[in-house]
Amino acid sequence: MKQLIFLFSVCFLISCQKEMELVKANRTIDSTLVDHSPVYIFLETKGKDTLAEVNRKNTIGTTNWIFNVDKRLPLKIAIPEIIQLQERREKAQFHKNEAAGNFYSYTDSVKKTLAFMPFKEVKYTYNSYYSTIYVKENPDYHLHFQTFSVNFKPKNKVSVDGNEVEIGELFSFLKDYTTFAGDGKRVLIYLNFDERITFNQYLSKVIELKALENDMVTISPIHFIYDKKNLPDCDCGM
């Protein structure tokens, strides 16, 4: 039944003459999602402008929502739409199911199957906030954590606590670095994303880094999407 539903979704895209490219990742987080309805966030171009076109006509408030987001959209276009949908669902008064979640769809490039990543608990800070600022503003909460700040920038650049790292080596670097520098504390990793990078770069890296999580290591559910122009005086270790 799940495959039939997905095939119907594909037919929907074709019948509306809309093209969508999903994110690809090399692991499956969830593949057994039932009782769901779709949200589509397409890439639209008008002249030199890139826009997001949202279609949620078939969503049912009591179901899990699958967000099908075109991987080519920059975060500055995709994230505000996603935040708006999150807030609209959270504020819904009727026909609400607290157990229902929000999921991103993507393709497992190894298994060649559709997969899903839950993000109901993810909170986005958008435009002018960075994780190191948040940590400094909330010292009591972070007292028993060793925190690390990962920053994803355009042109596949990434840094960890201000130290440049090769993008292909990020996972192994973080695994070793957090063990070495964790000082026996629980590790809390914050992710920061320049708003100019694509949704593909965002989601594929979140999926990859989620594999680091264990009893001592957590990826924070607060994701910082920032506009560098709005952080001129930030001592962020970027």
Sequence and secondary structure as in RCSB ss.txt:
>XXXX:A:sequence
MKQLIFLFSVCFLISCQKEMELVKANRTIDSTLVDHSPVYIFLETKGKDTLAEVNRKNTIGTTNWIFNVDKRLPL
KIAIPEIIQLQERREKAQFHKNEAAGNFYSYTDSVKKTLAFMPFKEVKYTYNSYYSTIYVKENPDYHLHFQTFSV
NFKPKNKVSVDGNEVEIGELFSFLKDYTTFAGDGKRVLIYLNFDERITFNQYLSKVIELKALENDMVTISPIHFI
YDKKNLPDCDCGM
>XXXX:A:secstr
 HHHHHHHHHHHHHHTT      EESS SB    SEEEEEEEEEEETTEEEEEEE TT  TTSEEEEEE TTSBH
HHHHHHHHHHHHHHHH  SS  TT  EEEEEEETTTTEEEEEE TT EEEEES  HHHHHHH TTTTTTEEEEEE
EEETTTEEEETTEEE GGGHHHHHHHHHHHHSTTSEEEEEEEEETTSBHHHHHHHHHHHHTT SSSEEEEEEEEE
E GGG TT     
